């Protein structure tokens, strides 16, 4: 059975049967059937107390970085009101959604960073209720992930994973409240669940395997290039790792370093197949050709290891995030630096950016006409414009105001009798 068929069946069962279906699928897929998937406050506090202080301190530091950047982004989004003509006011406001779902992957790795990205950012936007879900880790509650969710400000925490978690948040059940938007990465089943449920619920974006593309010139360190390519390849066996360089010597040295590093890499079972099946090396004539080729990939992560890395800001258009110079790396963005790591993949950077505070806000407009003469003029204009489209009802709404505020009489109005 295909991924799509499996996901469709799970969603429809949960739609029809609610909590019992969620419990069945949690048992089937994760062998996880606690008395309650939701952790109460006492449980959360006990779990957080079990996490080493150094880990908690690091979580707080990283979340502060993310919160500060998200807050700076939010402050750029200003409400607006203009008087477009005398007595005519147009405006917009940025209103947060009411409830969001944060999916934090687990299973093989406890991905605490995804809690930072999906919970902290939502809270900075002003989301009232953030529901956070993560699967058990080898049959146990993942303490560091729960601590990250709690410290980020999650209002409800569930140890629940996979399609069943996404469907429960999107549809609502007897015990899990429905949300308005679901954000966060996941495996192929989670991604497909978000795709199928999109429309009933908002989502951050359609995500595929993580990607890295490195642009390097002859001054780049081939060892650093090799390490950075493998850092993303370890995400999974289908993660593309691409090098575009102006130096054939650097290309050959980088490949040699990768071949030397891979055998002893603890995550070689993931990074090895990814590099073997999805690794690419391109040697191009100059950096302009490198930027053009990189733009054609529209990669999730683009790392620029060149003499003048900031040149890429002007030369490139299609990417999820840029990492400029040897002093930074994609792993910083994934884990600690403060930008969001939920980014477009599979070429989606051509038409969208990644998750950010603005994703949790709805830009809504309003209008008010205070000047009677302006309303009369708009009414006459509306009448003419609507009749071109054969929308007589719309035209009459304009006619009424034109007549009421000094315009022509209404020949179509019925006589009123007492």
JOTA-V439994 format. One line per field, one symbol per residue. burial: # if it has 24 or more other C-alpha atoms within 12 Angstrom, else .. Layout:
burial = ???
This chain:
burial = ......#####.###..##.###.##..##.##...###....#..##.......#.###.##########.##...................#.##.#########..############################..##################################..######################...###############################################..######..#..##.....#.#######.#######..#..##.###.##########..#..#...###########..#####################..##########.......#....#######.##...........#########...............
